[in-house]
């Protein structure tokens, strides 16, 4: 039970989850599905050589389910 609770609280960006930039189109699809399912999302500020700004983060369990399809 503790493991599941920890997993729910582990928020990841698509970059963190996929290990590469997801791109705008995929980002929009994932965000749309999270909104449809009423998944709580959070924002995180990032700064890299290629991008500076806010990114959406999602529960790891949601991302695993989404990309299992």
C-alpha positions as semicolon CSV with decimal commas, in nm:
position;residue;x (nm);y (nm);z (nm)
1;X;0,000;0,000;0,000
2;X;0,282;0,243;0,081
3;X;0,443;0,162;-0,255
4;X;0,124;0,262;-0,441
5;X;0,094;0,586;-0,246
6;X;0,456;0,670;-0,325
7;X;0,396;0,596;-0,691
8;X;0,094;0,830;-0,698
9;X;0,312;1,110;-0,566
10;X;0,599;1,055;-0,811
11;X;0,536;1,323;-1,072
12;X;0,738;1,312;-1,394
13;X;0,762;1,520;-1,707
14;X;0,730;1,345;-2,040
15;X;1,102;1,405;-2,092
16;X;1,182;1,234;-1,761
17;X;0,954;0,941;-1,847
18;X;1,053;0,892;-2,212
19;X;1,417;0,993;-2,184
20;X;1,383;1,228;-2,483
21;X;1,180;1,535;-2,581
22;X;0,818;1,442;-2,643
23;X;0,730;1,729;-2,875
24;X;0,424;1,950;-2,872
25;X;0,183;1,712;-3,044
26;X;0,242;1,422;-2,806
27;X;0,243;1,662;-2,511
28;X;-0,101;1,790;-2,613
29;X;-0,238;1,436;-2,645
30;X;-0,109;1,329;-2,302
31;X;-0,238;1,649;-2,141
32;X;-0,578;1,607;-2,306
33;X;-0,609;1,251;-2,177
34;X;-0,505;1,359;-1,827
35;X;-0,772;1,630;-1,832
36;X;-1,033;1,383;-1,962
37;X;-0,951;1,140;-1,680
38;X;-0,927;1,421;-1,421
39;X;-0,566;1,332;-1,341
40;X;-0,395;1,587;-1,118
41;X;-0,109;1,753;-1,305
42;X;0,163;1,982;-1,174
43;X;0,397;2,227;-1,341
44;X;0,771;2,246;-1,299
45;X;1,012;2,515;-1,413
46;X;1,306;2,381;-1,616
47;X;1,610;2,536;-1,779
48;X;1,822;2,341;-2,027
49;X;2,033;2,438;-2,325
50;X;1,734;2,369;-2,552
51;X;1,438;2,487;-2,344
52;X;1,361;2,719;-2,057
53;X;1,009;2,739;-1,920
54;X;0,735;2,540;-1,755
55;X;0,662;2,176;-1,824
56;X;0,369;1,967;-1,713
57;X;0,431;1,672;-1,485
58;X;0,205;1,371;-1,441
59;X;0,184;1,083;-1,193
60;X;0,420;0,807;-1,301
61;X;0,138;0,551;-1,278
62;X;-0,071;0,753;-1,527
63;X;0,220;0,774;-1,773
64;X;0,285;0,400;-1,747
65;X;-0,083;0,331;-1,826
66;X;-0,094;0,584;-2,108
67;X;0,214;0,449;-2,286
68;X;0,119;0,085;-2,232
69;X;-0,134;0,120;-2,518
